[in-house]
Amino acid sequence: MKVTDSIFNIGVNDHNIDLFEGQYHVPDGISYNSYIIFDDKIAVIDSVDVSFSEEWLENMANTLNGRRPDYLIVLHMEPDHSASMLNFLKHYPDTTIISNKKSFEMMEAFYELSSLCSKPFKKIEISNGDSISLGKHCLNFLFAPMVHWPEVMVMYESTEKILFSADAFGRFGAINTTSSLTWDDEARRYYIGIVGKYGTQVQTLLKKAASLEINTICSLHGPVLTDNLAHYINLYDTWSSYRPESEGVLIVYASVYGNTKDAAMLLSTHIHNYGKNDVEVLDLARCDMHDAIAKAFKYSQLVICSLTYNADVFPCIKTFLNGLVERNYSNRTVGLIENGSWAPLAAKKIKESLADCKNITFCDTVVSIRSSVKSTDADDIRQLAKELVE
């Protein structure tokens, strides 16, 4: 796949995968991108999941058209981007591997390259800020630790002004899949799930990138980004600084007999009646949990509706709360609806779970239902809706 006249994406699309990193549902698959730059020297950037080594090497051979790569540049050591390195070195044993100290340590931990290669491989160990010339193309390396592994670095090609961003600016979904989901939705789910804990580190990377003139972003997952780059960069700035994208309301609930669901739906109706239309309701027992967590970061307001279960919140609510806390949920307004037939405790437990989250404002109105929604409960729900809108 052509990126420019001298740069190509030789990656693969995985439609066999059901769970990315063993937990994220990817109904539209995933792409493992790998790039090749042609110049006086030829550089290949990252490899692919080992299951697709043969396809990747075939893509590479067809693109090389008889030439041989001089360098294999390793930006990120996660196995979906590095596990084909050994097969690569079997085909191109004279290639020099370019990476950093942490990556070379991980290569031995993962693949024992020094002992399994037929001969010692050549390597160039670079430091933060180093540059390498291929001829007309100049490669500049910037370390990006914990975006989202400690060895990660990005590479800026200054001639064509391309940022090779490793996992940053990636999204779920194979490139050759037509999906109704937007880049924003799948990139948000990807970012919040995988990188969301490391907002400070992403902010550091964005500050470094702000000094660069970028025409194209080449991530290791998802499409090459060429148009409206400010939109994607602004989203990353919003996500990594834990600001909401939308002044809307996400209502999440778990319900055994439908009563807590009734309260959640009534709240949604009242919010709409008060003139606020950006409202989404999710059943946490049935929706994609990671999508729900990502959407909690999308909206400025969150309402959690839980029955009391074993003197705590319902299990899927607990999973949701853990996901928020783990990813540094902050700067939001939170409303609470609890249900308990004899001892409602859910609101108290939710507040305790979010106690360490920064800048969380709880609504004054806490709706506490005994078994089913009654007229007094309906009045409280209406009051909570009014408080959210106002």
C-alpha positions as CSV (number, residue, x, y, z in Angstrom):
1,M,0.0,0.0,0.0
2,K,1.6,3.3,-1.2
3,V,2.1,6.0,1.4
4,T,4.3,8.2,-0.8
5,D,6.4,7.5,-3.9
6,S,9.2,6.2,-1.7
7,I,7.3,4.8,1.4
8,F,5.0,1.8,1.5
9,N,2.9,0.0,4.1
10,I,3.7,-3.7,3.8
11,G,1.7,-4.7,6.8
12,V,-1.2,-7.2,7.1
13,N,-4.8,-7.4,8.2
14,D,-5.9,-9.9,10.8
15,H,-9.5,-11.0,10.5
16,N,-9.0,-14.2,12.6
17,I,-8.5,-12.4,15.9
18,D,-11.4,-12.1,18.3
19,L,-9.7,-10.5,21.3
20,F,-6.9,-8.0,20.9
21,E,-4.4,-8.3,23.8
22,G,-6.7,-11.0,25.2
23,Q,-9.5,-8.7,26.2
24,Y,-10.6,-6.1,23.6
25,H,-13.3,-7.3,21.2
26,V,-12.3,-6.5,17.6
27,P,-15.2,-7.6,15.4
28,D,-13.6,-5.7,12.5
29,G,-10.2,-7.3,13.0
30,I,-7.0,-5.4,13.4
31,S,-4.1,-4.3,11.2
32,Y,-0.4,-4.8,11.9
33,N,1.3,-2.1,10.0
34,S,4.9,-2.3,8.8
35,Y,6.5,0.3,6.6
36,I,9.4,0.4,4.1
37,I,11.4,3.4,3.0
38,F,13.3,3.4,-0.3
39,D,16.4,5.5,-0.6
40,D,20.1,5.0,-1.0
41,K,19.6,2.7,2.0
42,I,16.3,0.8,2.5
43,A,14.7,0.7,5.9
44,V,11.9,-1.6,7.1
45,I,10.0,-0.3,10.1
46,D,8.7,-2.9,12.6
47,S,7.4,-6.3,11.8
48,V,4.0,-8.1,12.4
49,D,2.4,-10.8,14.5
50,V,4.2,-14.1,14.0
51,S,1.0,-15.7,12.6
52,F,1.4,-13.4,9.6
53,S,5.2,-13.7,9.0
54,E,4.9,-15.4,5.7
55,E,2.3,-12.9,4.3
56,W,4.4,-10.0,5.6
57,L,7.7,-11.4,4.1
58,E,5.9,-11.9,0.8
59,N,4.6,-8.3,0.8
60,M,8.1,-7.2,1.5
61,A,9.7,-9.2,-1.2
62,N,7.1,-8.0,-3.8
63,T,7.7,-4.4,-2.8
64,L,11.5,-4.8,-2.7
65,N,11.5,-6.3,-6.2
66,G,14.9,-7.9,-5.9
67,R,16.5,-5.4,-3.6
68,R,17.4,-6.2,0.0
69,P,16.8,-4.1,3.2
70,D,19.7,-2.4,4.9
71,Y,17.9,-1.7,8.2
72,L,15.1,-3.1,10.3
73,I,14.0,-0.3,12.7
74,V,12.2,-1.5,15.8
75,L,10.0,1.2,17.4
76,H,8.0,-1.0,19.7
77,M,8.7,-4.5,21.0
78,E,5.2,-5.7,21.7
79,P,4.9,-9.1,20.0
80,D,2.2,-8.0,17.5
81,H,4.9,-5.7,16.1
82,S,8.1,-7.7,16.7
83,A,7.4,-11.4,16.7
84,S,8.4,-11.9,13.0
85,M,11.9,-10.5,13.6
86,L,13.6,-13.9,13.7
87,N,11.9,-15.0,10.5
88,F,13.0,-11.7,8.9
89,L,16.7,-12.3,9.9
90,K,16.5,-15.8,8.4
91,H,15.7,-14.2,5.1
92,Y,17.9,-11.1,5.4
93,P,20.7,-12.0,7.8
94,D,22.9,-9.1,6.8
95,T,20.3,-6.5,7.8
96,T,21.3,-4.1,10.6
97,I,18.7,-3.8,13.4
98,I,18.2,-0.2,14.7
99,S,16.7,0.2,18.1
100,N,17.3,1.4,21.7
101,K,18.9,-0.3,24.7
102,K,15.6,-1.4,26.3
103,S,14.4,-2.9,23.0
104,F,17.5,-4.9,22.5
105,E,17.1,-6.3,26.1
106,M,13.5,-7.2,25.3
107,M,14.6,-9.0,22.1
108,E,16.6,-11.4,24.1
109,A,13.8,-11.8,26.7
110,F,11.2,-12.6,24.0
111,Y,13.1,-14.3,21.2
112,E,16.7,-15.1,22.3
113,L,17.9,-13.6,19.0
114,S,21.6,-13.9,19.9
115,S,21.4,-17.7,20.2
116,L,18.7,-18.5,17.6
117,C,20.1,-16.5,14.7
118,S,22.4,-18.4,12.4
119,K,25.1,-15.7,12.9
120,P,25.4,-12.7,15.1
121,F,23.1,-9.9,13.9
122,K,24.3,-6.4,13.3
123,K,22.8,-3.6,15.4
124,I,22.9,0.1,16.0
125,E,21.8,1.2,19.4
126,I,20.4,4.7,19.3
127,S,19.8,7.3,22.0
128,N,16.9,9.8,22.3
129,G,17.3,12.5,19.7
130,D,19.6,10.6,17.4
131,S,19.3,10.8,13.6
132,I,20.1,8.4,10.8
133,S,20.3,9.3,7.1
134,L,19.1,7.0,4.4
135,G,20.2,9.4,1.7
136,K,17.4,11.9,1.0
137,H,15.4,10.7,4.0
138,C,16.5,11.7,7.5
139,L,15.2,9.6,10.4
140,N,14.9,11.4,13.8
141,F,14.2,9.3,16.9
142,L,12.2,10.5,19.9
143,F,11.8,8.2,22.9
144,A,8.2,7.9,24.1
145,P,8.4,5.7,27.3
146,M,5.1,4.3,28.5
147,V,3.2,5.2,25.4
148,H,2.4,2.5,26.2
149,W,5.5,0.3,26.9
150,P,8.8,1.6,28.4
151,E,11.0,1.0,25.3
152,V,8.6,2.8,22.8
153,M,10.0,5.4,20.5
154,V,8.6,7.3,17.6
155,M,10.4,8.3,14.4
156,Y,10.1,11.5,12.4
157,E,11.1,11.5,8.7
158,S,12.0,15.2,8.1
159,T,12.1,15.2,4.3
160,E,8.5,14.1,3.7
161,K,7.4,15.2,7.2
162,I,6.0,11.9,8.3
163,L,5.6,10.8,12.0
164,F,5.9,7.1,12.5
165,S,4.0,7.0,15.8
166,A,4.3,3.4,17.0
167,D,1.0,2.6,18.7
168,A,0.0,6.2,19.2
169,F,-2.8,7.3,16.9
170,G,-3.8,3.7,16.2
171,R,-7.2,2.3,16.2
172,F,-9.0,-1.1,16.2
173,G,-10.3,-2.5,12.9
174,A,-8.5,-3.9,9.9
175,I,-7.7,-1.4,7.1
176,N,-9.5,-3.4,4.5
177,T,-12.8,-3.6,6.5
178,T,-15.7,-1.3,5.8
179,S,-17.3,-0.4,9.2
180,S,-19.9,2.0,10.4
181,L,-17.7,2.9,13.3
182,T,-15.8,6.1,13.0
183,W,-12.0,6.5,13.6
184,D,-12.9,8.6,16.7
185,D,-14.9,5.7,18.3
186,E,-12.4,2.9,17.6
187,A,-9.4,5.1,18.4
188,R,-11.0,6.2,21.6
189,R,-11.7,2.7,22.7
190,Y,-8.1,1.7,21.7
191,Y,-6.5,4.7,23.5
192,I,-8.5,4.6,26.7
193,G,-8.2,0.9,27.0
194,I,-4.5,0.5,26.2
195,V,-2.8,3.9,26.8
196,G,-5.3,5.7,29.0
197,K,-3.4,5.3,32.3
198,Y,-0.4,7.1,30.8
199,G,-1.9,10.5,30.0
200,T,1.2,12.4,31.4
201,Q,3.5,10.5,29.1
202,V,1.3,11.1,26.1
203,Q,1.3,14.8,26.9
204,T,5.1,14.8,27.0
205,L,5.1,13.2,23.5
206,L,2.6,15.7,22.2
207,K,4.8,18.5,23.4
208,K,7.7,17.0,21.5
209,A,5.7,16.6,18.4
210,A,4.3,20.1,18.6
211,S,7.6,21.4,17.2
212,L,7.5,19.2,14.2
213,E,5.8,19.9,10.9
214,I,3.7,16.8,10.3
215,N,2.0,16.0,7.0
216,T,1.3,12.3,7.6
217,I,1.0,10.0,10.7
218,C,1.8,6.3,10.2
219,S,0.7,4.3,13.2
220,L,1.2,0.6,13.8
221,H,-2.5,0.0,13.8
222,G,-5.2,1.5,11.6
223,P,-5.1,3.7,8.5
224,V,-2.4,6.2,7.5
225,L,-3.6,9.6,8.6
226,T,-3.1,12.4,6.0
227,D,-6.1,14.8,6.2
228,N,-7.2,17.0,9.1
229,L,-4.4,15.9,11.4
230,A,-5.3,18.7,13.8
231,H,-8.5,16.7,14.6
232,Y,-6.6,13.6,15.6
233,I,-3.9,15.4,17.5
234,N,-6.6,17.5,19.4
235,L,-8.4,14.3,20.4
236,Y,-5.2,12.8,21.8
237,D,-4.6,16.1,23.7
238,T,-8.1,15.9,25.1
239,W,-7.9,12.2,26.0
240,S,-4.4,12.5,27.6
241,S,-5.4,15.5,29.7
242,Y,-8.6,13.8,30.8
243,R,-10.9,16.4,29.5
244,P,-14.3,15.5,28.1
245,E,-15.0,15.5,24.4
246,S,-18.7,16.2,24.9
247,E,-20.9,18.1,27.4
248,G,-23.2,15.1,27.5
249,V,-24.3,12.4,29.9
250,L,-23.5,8.7,30.0
251,I,-25.9,6.6,32.1
252,V,-24.8,3.1,32.9
253,Y,-26.8,0.6,34.8
254,A,-27.0,-3.0,35.9
255,S,-30.4,-4.5,36.7
256,V,-31.6,-7.9,37.8
257,Y,-35.4,-7.6,37.6
258,G,-35.7,-4.4,35.6
259,N,-36.3,-1.9,38.4
260,T,-32.9,-0.2,38.3
261,K,-33.2,-0.2,34.5
262,D,-36.5,1.6,34.8
263,A,-34.8,4.3,36.9
264,A,-32.0,4.7,34.4
265,M,-34.5,5.1,31.5
266,L,-36.7,7.5,33.4
267,L,-33.6,9.6,34.1
268,S,-32.7,9.7,30.4
269,T,-36.2,10.8,29.6
270,H,-36.2,13.6,32.1
271,I,-32.8,14.8,30.8
272,H,-34.1,14.9,27.3
273,N,-37.2,16.7,28.5
274,Y,-35.0,19.4,30.1
275,G,-33.5,20.0,26.6
276,K,-30.2,18.1,26.8
277,N,-30.0,15.7,23.9
278,D,-26.5,14.2,24.1
279,V,-27.4,11.3,26.4
280,E,-26.4,7.7,26.1
281,V,-27.6,4.7,28.2
282,L,-25.7,1.5,28.5
283,D,-26.5,-1.8,30.2
284,L,-23.2,-2.8,31.6
285,A,-24.2,-6.5,31.9
286,R,-24.6,-6.7,28.1
287,C,-22.5,-4.0,26.4
288,D,-18.8,-4.1,25.6
289,M,-17.2,-3.1,28.9
290,H,-14.2,-1.5,27.3
291,D,-16.5,0.6,25.1
292,A,-18.5,1.7,28.1
293,I,-15.3,2.7,29.9
294,A,-14.1,4.7,26.9
295,K,-17.4,6.5,26.6
296,A,-17.2,7.5,30.3
297,F,-14.2,9.4,29.3
298,K,-16.0,10.9,26.3
299,Y,-18.8,12.6,28.3
300,S,-18.6,15.3,30.9
301,Q,-21.2,13.7,33.1
302,L,-21.7,10.1,34.3
303,V,-24.6,8.5,36.1
304,I,-24.1,5.1,37.7
305,C,-27.2,3.1,38.5
306,S,-26.5,0.0,40.6
307,L,-28.5,-2.4,42.8
308,T,-26.8,-3.4,46.0
309,Y,-25.4,-6.9,45.7
310,N,-23.7,-8.8,48.5
311,A,-23.4,-5.5,50.4
312,D,-21.6,-4.0,47.5
313,V,-22.2,-2.9,43.9
314,F,-23.3,-5.4,41.2
315,P,-20.2,-7.2,39.8
316,C,-20.2,-5.6,36.3
317,I,-20.5,-2.2,38.0
318,K,-17.4,-3.0,40.0
319,T,-15.5,-4.0,36.8
320,F,-16.6,-0.7,35.3
321,L,-15.4,1.3,38.3
322,N,-12.1,-0.5,38.4
323,G,-11.6,0.3,34.7
324,L,-12.2,4.0,35.4
325,V,-9.9,4.2,38.4
326,E,-7.1,2.3,36.6
327,R,-7.2,4.8,33.8
328,N,-7.2,7.9,36.0
329,Y,-10.8,8.9,35.5
330,S,-11.0,12.6,36.5
331,N,-12.6,16.0,35.9
332,R,-16.2,14.8,35.7
333,T,-19.5,15.1,37.3
334,V,-21.0,11.9,38.7
335,G,-24.6,11.2,39.6
336,L,-25.7,8.1,41.6
337,I,-28.8,5.9,41.6
338,E,-28.8,3.0,44.0
339,N,-31.3,0.2,44.6
340,G,-31.6,-2.0,47.6
341,S,-34.6,-4.0,48.9
342,W,-33.4,-3.9,52.5
343,A,-30.0,-2.2,52.8
344,P,-29.0,0.1,49.9
345,L,-25.3,0.5,49.9
346,A,-24.4,1.0,46.3
347,A,-24.0,4.8,46.3
348,K,-21.6,4.6,49.3
349,K,-19.5,1.9,47.7
350,I,-19.3,3.8,44.4
351,K,-18.1,6.9,46.2
352,E,-15.5,4.9,48.0
353,S,-14.3,3.3,44.7
354,L,-13.9,6.7,43.1
355,A,-12.3,8.4,46.2
356,D,-8.8,8.6,44.7
357,C,-10.0,10.0,41.3
358,K,-9.2,13.7,40.9
359,N,-11.7,16.5,40.4
360,I,-14.8,14.3,40.7
361,T,-17.9,16.3,41.6
362,F,-20.8,14.2,42.9
363,C,-24.3,15.4,42.4
364,D,-26.1,16.6,45.5
365,T,-29.1,14.4,44.6
366,V,-28.5,10.8,45.3
367,V,-31.5,8.6,44.3
368,S,-32.0,5.7,46.7
369,I,-34.7,3.2,45.6
370,R,-36.2,0.5,47.7
371,S,-37.0,-2.4,45.2
372,S,-39.0,-0.5,42.6
373,V,-39.4,3.1,41.4
374,K,-42.2,4.9,43.3
375,S,-43.6,8.4,43.0
376,T,-41.1,9.8,45.5
377,D,-38.2,8.1,43.7
378,A,-39.5,9.6,40.4
379,D,-39.4,13.0,42.0
380,D,-35.8,12.4,43.0
381,I,-34.9,11.2,39.6
382,R,-36.4,14.3,38.0
383,Q,-34.4,16.4,40.5
384,L,-31.2,14.6,39.5
385,A,-31.9,15.2,35.9
386,K,-32.5,18.9,36.5
387,E,-29.2,19.1,38.5
388,L,-27.3,17.5,35.6
389,V,-28.8,19.8,33.0
390,E,-28.3,22.9,35.1
